[in-house]
Amino acid sequence: MTKGGENLAKLLGLGDNVIDCNYTRRVRYPGGNCVNFAVFGKQIGNETAYVGKIANDQWGRMLLKILQEEGIDCSKCIIEDGETGICGIHLQDGDRVIVDENDAGLVKANPLVITEDLLNYIKKFDLVHSSCYSYIEEELIKIKNAGIPVLYDFSDEWTDDKLQSICKNINIAFFSGKDLDEECLKDYLVKCVDSYGCYLAITTIGGRGAIVYNGRKFYRKLPYNFAGGVIDTTGAGDSWITGFISSYIDNMKKMEILKKNSPDNFLSQSDVEDFEDHVIEQSMCLGNLLARRNCLVEGSFGKGSPF
């Protein structure tokens, strides 16, 4: 496994991979929520890996080669006959209009199953990220029950029924706020934590920034330099959540280590809450930094192939 920062969180992207076919530029880029998560985590110094089914076609082989060049551990990927998922993208003022061209390809046609061997591998990580485009919702409870936090990206493919159904299998809910107003979004964030079983719920709302809820309070952050222009917003949400969660998991893990090796009266509850408040605020800042940088890169993380 590629070694990242010695004390940084170990992160796993589990699930989808695609080729983003940008018809405006006529360039194909590697992507997918879970692929992007692994790459962005590696870029900021974390030890990361990607696990998923990769099609044994031209685009699957290209994607695997790029991931390996990026230093991502892909040793548990499963190579199978089938098609790589293709997303057609048209850019309008830097924003994306996306069309799924082959129904997510192999990833949806024959979804990943978490075997005992794979679960033992997963237990090496501090957090697992998956998504609605990975089609493994019923498998995620195996990871949660093993004590590994699961972050799930609903993207904009969510309803209240889906939140209720899936949140019981995960720990952290992340979704696009679509065009909903903030009070409505806060209601859904509260449901995810207070009613559906997550301990964090997060929404990003484009130029309006992001909102986090942890069961005690809401945290709000506007994006950095929104007026500074963008080249491409592909992967912006993935980069934001990678920056946020890597910082959050890393810092909360350190607090738990200190608590474990200290007397019972080491911290008061108000101390713990104060620490978490500052961790969430700082983590939102790192999410902003990574998302801002990402918006100045073509595709999710470059590596384009002209056509």
MOHUWO-V928701 format. One line per field, one symbol per residue. phi: phi as a letter, one per 20 degrees, with the letter a starting at -180 (. if undefined). burial: # if it has 9 or more other ideal C-beta (glycine too) atoms within 8 Angstrom, else .. A space follows every 50 residues. Layout:
BEGIN
phi: ???
burial: ???
END
This chain:
BEGIN
phi: .fedfgdefeccecqfbbdeeeffelcecfaogffggffffffdneecbc caedfecgffffffffffffnefdfdfdecfqdffddecdeclnedddcf eblmmggefbffdeefffffffffdeaddcbfedmcgfeffffgfendgd dcefldeccfffgffegfecdcecbffldfffffffffffggefddoedb cccdclfenbccccndbeccbffelfefnceaegnfffffffffffffff ffffffffffdcffegceffffffffgfffffffffgffffffffdcfmf bmmfcfc
burial: .#.#...###############....################.#.##### #######.######.###.#.###.##.##.##########..#.#...# ...######.##.#...##.###.#############.######.#.### #####..#...###.############....#..##.######..#.#.# #####...######....#.#.#........################### #####..##............##.###.#################.#### #..#...
END
